[in-house]
Amino acid sequence: MKDSARYAKIVEWSEEDNCYVGSCPGLIFGGCHGENEKRVFDELCQVVDEAIILYKRDHKPLPSPTSGKDYANLLQDVA
């Protein structure tokens, strides 16, 4: 499994920005954006891979994984 698979990647529509915004909480601040949801997700995956490369190059420990936490069902309980 790739290290990037350990991190939840989120692509959501932003009314404020009028475009899709991709983020990876816990790993990167900011993210990427665009008009096509699939392209934003593809770009986000690339950004996450590059962030992991930088962590490793700088000999920094990777942040705790965020995938596998079943956020979708946890959020249903909050709503």
Order of alpha helices (4+ residues) and beta strands (2+ residues): beta-beta-beta-alpha-alpha
